């Protein structure tokens, strides 16, 4: 009969359940239960699409396997937060990258800074430009070798350079957690380091996402605009896009995000952290909601283009140096 990890082991993570709890304590979010066996297999170079009970034999020692997995996944989480600029597990654009990341950090606990940078470029290119692979591919584990730089170059080569025309991005959708595009745009919004509209304090994404989830991306204007008819021109089309969203805690009854922005209560340092420029604010205070949304959309498009360029390394010369294999 295929083995099941024992309930108690002499290690800091004594079961898959303990491993999940330990990883959740790192303030990066909680993995789904079915992700833990997948990452356990990937860290050990096994086919992570199979049932882990088919990949491990009854005589396998689970204690070191769980310990190795905890270390590798913890390093992958640190990389996602510190190098890739992703503040919470819910915002990883494509979670199918996690098995490869964890295997990489098992093989390379402290990779060189250049390799970490290229690995971040791979992560974002895979999310934004690699539409040909829609499911985890255990064959990619073979690309990860004891040579960290060669491993990352192989991953980048597999995805390819940013395609021509990526910079034509022109219409933000709606930030959230449901799709790859939602999560990319949510990360771009959070890269501005949003501040609280009342206190001016920088908001911590992790705790707010834990409490509110996708509801942390709040609308400024509830449709229809200001409780009346939808505005003419582009405004009505923008109500259900990022142009009408801010990352913010839900306010107490009787307060509204829009009211705070309009009345001047909000400290000026807050506005750039939400891509609220002077022209957009002037339009809002003059009662021109449609112009406000259009101007904020334009600011967000500029920001998101720069975000994509920086995260994918689309402006670097490194692409030309990735060798053909």
BAVOSE-282333 format. One record per residue (C-alpha): x, y, z; residue number from 1. Coordinates in Angstrom, 2 decimals, decimal comma. Layout:
BEGIN
+---------+---------+---------+-----+
!    east !   north !      up ! num !
+---------+---------+---------+-----+
!       X !       Y !       Z ! NUM !
...
+---------+---------+---------+-----+
//
This chain:
BEGIN
+---------+---------+---------+-----+
!    east !   north !      up ! num !
+---------+---------+---------+-----+
!    0,00 !    0,00 !    0,00 !   1 !
!    1,28 !    3,48 !   -0,87 !   2 !
!    2,59 !    5,42 !    2,15 !   3 !
!    1,10 !    8,49 !    3,76 !   4 !
!    3,32 !   11,00 !    5,62 !   5 !
!    3,22 !   10,08 !    9,30 !   6 !
!    1,39 !   12,40 !   11,67 !   7 !
!    4,36 !   12,99 !   13,96 !   8 !
!    8,04 !   13,16 !   13,02 !   9 !
!   11,13 !   14,33 !   14,85 !  10 !
!   11,55 !   17,52 !   12,83 !  11 !
!   10,39 !   21,14 !   12,99 !  12 !
!    7,72 !   20,26 !   10,40 !  13 !
!    6,29 !   16,94 !   11,48 !  14 !
!    3,61 !   16,52 !    8,81 !  15 !
!    2,31 !   18,15 !    5,66 !  16 !
!   -0,19 !   19,97 !    7,85 !  17 !
!    2,62 !   21,32 !   10,04 !  18 !
!    4,52 !   22,35 !    6,93 !  19 !
!    1,51 !   24,32 !    5,71 !  20 !
!    1,10 !   26,01 !    9,08 !  21 !
!    4,80 !   26,89 !    9,28 !  22 !
!    4,75 !   28,43 !    5,81 !  23 !
!    1,58 !   30,38 !    6,67 !  24 !
!    3,40 !   31,84 !    9,70 !  25 !
!    5,80 !   33,63 !    7,33 !  26 !
!    3,12 !   36,27 !    6,58 !  27 !
!    3,06 !   35,53 !    2,87 !  28 !
!   -0,26 !   33,71 !    2,71 !  29 !
!   -1,40 !   30,11 !    2,98 !  30 !
!   -0,85 !   27,45 !    0,32 !  31 !
!   -3,75 !   25,29 !   -0,77 !  32 !
!   -3,62 !   21,82 !    0,78 !  33 !
!   -3,10 !   20,14 !   -2,58 !  34 !
!   -0,11 !   22,39 !   -3,34 !  35 !
!    1,99 !   21,00 !   -0,47 !  36 !
!    2,48 !   17,46 !   -1,87 !  37 !
!    3,18 !   19,00 !   -5,29 !  38 !
!    5,96 !   21,19 !   -3,88 !  39 !
!    7,33 !   18,30 !   -1,82 !  40 !
!    7,73 !   16,30 !   -5,03 !  41 !
!    9,16 !   19,19 !   -7,03 !  42 !
!   11,81 !   19,99 !   -4,42 !  43 !
!   13,04 !   16,41 !   -4,70 !  44 !
!   13,04 !   16,41 !   -8,50 !  45 !
!   10,03 !   14,09 !   -8,78 !  46 !
!    7,06 !   14,36 !  -11,17 !  47 !
!    4,92 !   16,84 !   -9,26 !  48 !
!    1,81 !   16,16 !  -11,34 !  49 !
!    1,53 !   12,63 !   -9,93 !  50 !
!    0,10 !   11,46 !   -6,62 !  51 !
!    2,96 !   11,85 !   -4,14 !  52 !
!    2,15 !    8,40 !   -2,75 !  53 !
!    3,13 !    6,96 !   -6,12 !  54 !
!    6,46 !    8,81 !   -6,10 !  55 !
!    7,69 !    8,04 !   -2,58 !  56 !
!    8,29 !    4,52 !   -1,36 !  57 !
!    7,21 !    3,20 !    2,03 !  58 !
!   10,81 !    3,15 !    3,23 !  59 !
!   11,42 !    6,82 !    2,41 !  60 !
!   12,28 !    8,94 !    5,42 !  61 !
!    9,78 !   11,80 !    5,59 !  62 !
!   11,57 !   13,88 !    8,22 !  63 !
!   14,42 !   15,18 !    6,02 !  64 !
!   12,06 !   15,44 !    3,02 !  65 !
!    9,75 !   17,77 !    4,93 !  66 !
!   12,68 !   19,78 !    6,28 !  67 !
!   14,18 !   20,23 !    2,81 !  68 !
!   10,80 !   21,28 !    1,45 !  69 !
!   10,27 !   23,81 !    4,24 !  70 !
!   13,65 !   25,42 !    3,58 !  71 !
!   13,21 !   25,54 !   -0,19 !  72 !
!    9,66 !   26,91 !   -0,13 !  73 !
!   10,65 !   29,47 !    2,50 !  74 !
!   13,48 !   30,71 !    0,26 !  75 !
!   11,11 !   30,82 !   -2,71 !  76 !
!    8,69 !   32,94 !   -0,69 !  77 !
!   11,52 !   35,31 !    0,26 !  78 !
!   12,51 !   35,58 !   -3,40 !  79 !
!    8,95 !   36,34 !   -4,49 !  80 !
!    8,64 !   39,11 !   -1,92 !  81 !
!   12,11 !   40,63 !   -2,06 !  82 !
!   13,25 !   40,08 !   -5,67 !  83 !
!   10,07 !   39,66 !   -7,73 !  84 !
!    8,20 !   42,38 !   -5,83 !  85 !
!    5,14 !   40,21 !   -5,08 !  86 !
!    3,87 !   41,00 !   -1,59 !  87 !
!    1,50 !   38,05 !   -1,04 !  88 !
!    0,97 !   34,51 !   -2,28 !  89 !
!   -2,48 !   35,42 !   -3,63 !  90 !
!   -0,78 !   37,81 !   -6,05 !  91 !
!    1,65 !   35,35 !   -7,66 !  92 !
!    0,63 !   35,82 !  -11,32 !  93 !
!    0,98 !   32,16 !  -12,27 !  94 !
!    1,11 !   29,77 !   -9,32 !  95 !
!    2,31 !   27,01 !  -11,66 !  96 !
!    5,75 !   28,62 !  -11,37 !  97 !
!    6,02 !   27,61 !   -7,71 !  98 !
!    7,25 !   24,01 !   -8,22 !  99 !
!   10,14 !   25,18 !  -10,39 ! 100 !
!   11,01 !   28,02 !   -8,02 ! 101 !
!   11,09 !   25,69 !   -5,03 ! 102 !
!   13,26 !   23,15 !   -6,84 ! 103 !
!   15,62 !   25,96 !   -7,89 ! 104 !
!   16,01 !   27,21 !   -4,32 ! 105 !
!   16,59 !   23,68 !   -3,08 ! 106 !
!   19,47 !   23,34 !   -5,53 ! 107 !
!   20,66 !   26,93 !   -5,02 ! 108 !
!   19,96 !   28,20 !   -1,49 ! 109 !
!   21,96 !   31,39 !   -2,10 ! 110 !
!   22,13 !   32,06 !   -5,85 ! 111 !
!   24,15 !   35,03 !   -7,14 ! 112 !
!   22,33 !   38,35 !   -7,41 ! 113 !
!   22,52 !   38,24 !  -11,21 ! 114 !
!   20,81 !   34,84 !  -11,24 ! 115 !
!   18,09 !   36,10 !   -8,89 ! 116 !
!   17,42 !   39,06 !  -11,16 ! 117 !
!   17,16 !   36,87 !  -14,25 ! 118 !
!   14,94 !   34,43 !  -12,36 ! 119 !
!   12,61 !   37,32 !  -11,55 ! 120 !
!   12,56 !   38,27 !  -15,23 ! 121 !
!   11,64 !   34,67 !  -16,08 ! 122 !
!    8,81 !   34,63 !  -13,55 ! 123 !
!    7,22 !   37,76 !  -15,00 ! 124 !
!    7,83 !   36,80 !  -18,64 ! 125 !
!    6,22 !   33,43 !  -18,00 ! 126 !
!    3,19 !   35,19 !  -16,57 ! 127 !
!    2,85 !   37,88 !  -19,20 ! 128 !
!    4,14 !   36,40 !  -22,44 ! 129 !
!    4,14 !   32,59 !  -22,25 ! 130 !
!    0,61 !   31,69 !  -23,29 ! 131 !
!    1,60 !   28,37 !  -24,88 ! 132 !
!    1,83 !   26,45 !  -21,59 ! 133 !
!   -1,30 !   26,51 !  -19,47 ! 134 !
!   -0,44 !   23,80 !  -16,95 ! 135 !
!    2,54 !   22,80 !  -14,79 ! 136 !
!    5,24 !   20,97 !  -16,75 ! 137 !
!    7,40 !   18,57 !  -14,73 ! 138 !
!    9,71 !   18,17 !  -17,74 ! 139 !
!   11,02 !   21,66 !  -16,98 ! 140 !
!   12,65 !   20,30 !  -13,81 ! 141 !
!   15,38 !   18,91 !  -16,06 ! 142 !
!   16,39 !   22,49 !  -16,89 ! 143 !
!   17,42 !   23,06 !  -13,26 ! 144 !
!   20,99 !   21,90 !  -12,74 ! 145 !
!   23,75 !   22,53 !  -10,17 ! 146 !
!   24,74 !   25,59 !  -12,23 ! 147 !
!   22,43 !   28,42 !  -11,11 ! 148 !
!   23,20 !   30,78 !  -13,97 ! 149 !
!   22,79 !   28,07 !  -16,61 ! 150 !
!   19,51 !   26,99 !  -15,02 ! 151 !
!   18,03 !   30,48 !  -15,18 ! 152 !
!   19,25 !   31,00 !  -18,74 ! 153 !
!   17,57 !   27,74 !  -19,75 ! 154 !
!   14,29 !   28,89 !  -18,19 ! 155 !
!   14,51 !   32,24 !  -19,99 ! 156 !
!   15,34 !   30,54 !  -23,27 ! 157 !
!   12,29 !   28,32 !  -22,88 ! 158 !
!    9,97 !   31,31 !  -22,47 ! 159 !
!   11,73 !   33,51 !  -25,00 ! 160 !
!   12,25 !   37,29 !  -24,99 ! 161 !
!    9,36 !   39,75 !  -24,63 ! 162 !
!    7,42 !   39,76 !  -27,90 ! 163 !
!    7,32 !   42,75 !  -30,18 ! 164 !
!    4,45 !   45,04 !  -29,36 ! 165 !
!    4,21 !   44,29 !  -25,64 ! 166 !
!    4,55 !   48,04 !  -25,00 ! 167 !
!    1,22 !   48,66 !  -26,74 ! 168 !
!   -0,57 !   47,76 !  -23,52 ! 169 !
!   -3,25 !   50,45 !  -23,36 ! 170 !
!   -6,33 !   49,42 !  -21,40 ! 171 !
!   -6,21 !   48,29 !  -17,78 ! 172 !
!   -8,77 !   45,73 !  -16,69 ! 173 !
!   -9,89 !   45,30 !  -13,09 ! 174 !
!   -7,36 !   44,51 !  -10,38 ! 175 !
!   -8,13 !   41,45 !   -8,30 ! 176 !
!   -7,11 !   37,87 !   -7,74 ! 177 !
!   -9,11 !   35,87 !  -10,31 ! 178 !
!   -6,90 !   35,84 !  -13,42 ! 179 !
!   -3,26 !   36,28 !  -14,42 ! 180 !
!   -4,05 !   39,73 !  -15,87 ! 181 !
!   -5,90 !   40,73 !  -12,68 ! 182 !
!   -2,93 !   39,78 !  -10,53 ! 183 !
!   -0,38 !   41,48 !  -12,78 ! 184 !
!   -2,32 !   44,74 !  -12,60 ! 185 !
!   -2,87 !   44,34 !   -8,85 ! 186 !
!    0,91 !   43,98 !   -8,37 ! 187 !
!    1,46 !   47,07 !  -10,51 ! 188 !
!   -0,96 !   49,03 !   -8,35 ! 189 !
!    0,77 !   47,84 !   -5,17 ! 190 !
!    4,19 !   48,77 !   -6,57 ! 191 !
!    3,12 !   52,39 !   -5,99 ! 192 !
!    3,12 !   51,67 !   -2,21 ! 193 !
!   -0,49 !   52,80 !   -1,62 ! 194 !
!   -1,12 !   54,93 !    1,46 ! 195 !
!   -4,14 !   55,26 !    3,71 ! 196 !
!   -6,33 !   58,10 !    2,49 ! 197 !
!   -6,89 !   59,40 !    6,04 ! 198 !
!   -3,62 !   58,79 !    7,88 ! 199 !
!   -1,12 !   58,77 !    5,02 ! 200 !
!    0,47 !   55,57 !    6,38 ! 201 !
!    1,83 !   53,09 !    3,82 ! 202 !
!   -0,55 !   50,13 !    3,65 ! 203 !
!    0,77 !   46,62 !    4,27 ! 204 !
!   -0,64 !   44,45 !    1,45 ! 205 !
!   -0,41 !   41,10 !    3,25 ! 206 !
!   -2,63 !   41,81 !    6,27 ! 207 !
!   -5,16 !   43,72 !    4,16 ! 208 !
!   -5,41 !   40,90 !    1,62 ! 209 !
!   -5,79 !   38,37 !    4,43 ! 210 !
!   -8,80 !   40,29 !    5,77 ! 211 !
!  -10,44 !   41,62 !    2,60 ! 212 !
!   -9,10 !   39,48 !   -0,25 ! 213 !
!  -10,03 !   40,90 !   -3,65 ! 214 !
!  -12,34 !   43,39 !   -1,90 ! 215 !
!   -9,19 !   45,29 !   -0,93 ! 216 !
!   -9,34 !   46,76 !   -4,46 ! 217 !
!  -12,21 !   49,13 !   -3,83 ! 218 !
!  -14,14 !   51,22 !   -6,36 ! 219 !
!  -14,06 !   55,00 !   -6,08 ! 220 !
!  -17,29 !   55,47 !   -8,01 ! 221 !
!  -20,00 !   52,89 !   -7,44 ! 222 !
!  -21,72 !   52,33 !  -10,78 ! 223 !
!  -23,68 !   54,17 !  -11,99 ! 224 !
!  -21,40 !   57,15 !  -11,42 ! 225 !
!  -22,20 !   59,12 !   -8,25 ! 226 !
!  -25,56 !   57,41 !   -7,95 ! 227 !
!  -26,89 !   59,00 !  -11,13 ! 228 !
!  -26,64 !   58,35 !  -14,84 ! 229 !
!  -23,41 !   57,00 !  -16,25 ! 230 !
!  -21,17 !   59,76 !  -17,60 ! 231 !
!  -20,88 !   60,33 !  -21,32 ! 232 !
!  -17,75 !   59,43 !  -23,26 ! 233 !
!  -15,19 !   57,05 !  -21,80 ! 234 !
!  -16,27 !   57,29 !  -18,18 ! 235 !
!  -18,94 !   54,60 !  -18,23 ! 236 !
!  -16,54 !   52,12 !  -19,85 ! 237 !
!  -13,96 !   52,77 !  -17,14 ! 238 !
!  -16,14 !   52,22 !  -14,09 ! 239 !
!  -15,31 !   48,51 !  -14,07 ! 240 !
!  -11,56 !   48,93 !  -14,62 ! 241 !
!   -8,49 !   49,72 !  -12,59 ! 242 !
!   -9,09 !   53,42 !  -13,30 ! 243 !
!  -11,91 !   53,27 !  -10,76 ! 244 !
!  -10,09 !   51,21 !   -8,12 ! 245 !
!   -7,81 !   51,91 !   -5,18 ! 246 !
!   -6,15 !   49,47 !   -2,79 ! 247 !
!   -7,56 !   50,44 !    0,58 ! 248 !
!   -9,26 !   49,18 !    3,74 ! 249 !
!  -13,04 !   49,42 !    3,85 ! 250 !
!  -13,94 !   52,65 !    5,62 ! 251 !
!  -16,31 !   53,07 !    8,52 ! 252 !
!  -19,98 !   53,68 !    7,70 ! 253 !
!  -20,61 !   57,26 !    6,64 ! 254 !
!  -17,21 !   57,72 !    5,02 ! 255 !
!  -16,38 !   57,22 !    1,36 ! 256 !
!  -13,10 !   57,02 !   -0,52 ! 257 !
!  -14,41 !   59,47 !   -3,07 ! 258 !
!  -15,42 !   61,93 !   -0,36 ! 259 !
!  -11,97 !   61,85 !    1,20 ! 260 !
!  -10,28 !   62,54 !   -2,13 ! 261 !
!  -12,70 !   65,31 !   -3,08 ! 262 !
!  -12,74 !   67,23 !    0,20 ! 263 !
!   -9,00 !   67,74 !    0,68 ! 264 !
!   -8,86 !   65,71 !    3,92 ! 265 !
!   -6,32 !   63,35 !    2,35 ! 266 !
!   -2,64 !   64,30 !    2,88 ! 267 !
!   -1,04 !   65,32 !   -0,46 ! 268 !
!    1,66 !   62,62 !   -0,15 ! 269 !
!   -1,07 !   60,00 !   -0,57 ! 270 !
!   -2,20 !   60,92 !   -4,09 ! 271 !
!    0,84 !   59,70 !   -6,10 ! 272 !
!    0,65 !   56,36 !   -4,26 ! 273 !
!   -2,74 !   55,80 !   -5,93 ! 274 !
!   -1,83 !   57,24 !   -9,35 ! 275 !
!   -3,99 !   60,28 !   -8,66 ! 276 !
!   -2,36 !   63,13 !  -10,57 ! 277 !
!   -3,11 !   66,88 !  -10,27 ! 278 !
!   -5,16 !   67,01 !  -13,49 ! 279 !
!   -7,28 !   64,03 !  -12,49 ! 280 !
!   -7,88 !   65,49 !   -9,03 ! 281 !
!   -8,85 !   68,85 !  -10,53 ! 282 !
!  -11,36 !   67,14 !  -12,83 ! 283 !
!  -12,82 !   65,23 !   -9,90 ! 284 !
!  -13,24 !   68,35 !   -7,77 ! 285 !
!  -14,92 !   70,09 !  -10,70 ! 286 !
!  -17,45 !   67,29 !  -10,89 ! 287 !
!  -16,16 !   65,80 !  -14,14 ! 288 !
!  -16,07 !   62,12 !  -13,26 ! 289 !
!  -15,56 !   60,94 !  -16,83 ! 290 !
!  -12,47 !   63,13 !  -17,29 ! 291 !
!  -11,14 !   61,99 !  -13,91 ! 292 !
!  -11,39 !   58,32 !  -14,89 ! 293 !
!   -9,83 !   58,91 !  -18,32 ! 294 !
!   -6,90 !   60,83 !  -16,84 ! 295 !
!   -6,32 !   58,22 !  -14,17 ! 296 !
!   -6,46 !   55,48 !  -16,79 ! 297 !
!   -3,76 !   57,26 !  -18,78 ! 298 !
!   -1,57 !   57,56 !  -15,68 ! 299 !
!   -2,05 !   53,89 !  -14,89 ! 300 !
!   -1,22 !   52,82 !  -18,44 ! 301 !
!    2,07 !   54,72 !  -18,24 ! 302 !
!    2,84 !   53,18 !  -14,86 ! 303 !
!    1,90 !   49,63 !  -15,87 ! 304 !
!    4,03 !   49,82 !  -19,02 ! 305 !
!    7,02 !   50,87 !  -16,91 ! 306 !
!    6,18 !   48,13 !  -14,38 ! 307 !
!    6,09 !   45,44 !  -17,09 ! 308 !
!    9,32 !   46,72 !  -18,60 ! 309 !
!   11,14 !   46,66 !  -15,27 ! 310 !
!    9,78 !   43,32 !  -14,06 ! 311 !
!   10,43 !   41,43 !  -17,29 ! 312 !
!   13,77 !   43,07 !  -18,07 ! 313 !
!   12,39 !   44,08 !  -21,47 ! 314 !
!   14,80 !   47,02 !  -21,57 ! 315 !
!   17,94 !   44,99 !  -20,85 ! 316 !
!   20,52 !   43,69 !  -23,31 ! 317 !
!   20,57 !   40,30 !  -21,62 ! 318 !
!   18,03 !   38,78 !  -24,00 ! 319 !
!   20,48 !   38,81 !  -26,89 ! 320 !
!   23,03 !   36,94 !  -24,80 ! 321 !
!   20,78 !   33,98 !  -23,99 ! 322 !
!   22,30 !   31,23 !  -26,10 ! 323 !
!   20,35 !   29,02 !  -28,46 ! 324 !
!   20,45 !   25,39 !  -27,40 ! 325 !
+---------+---------+---------+-----+
//
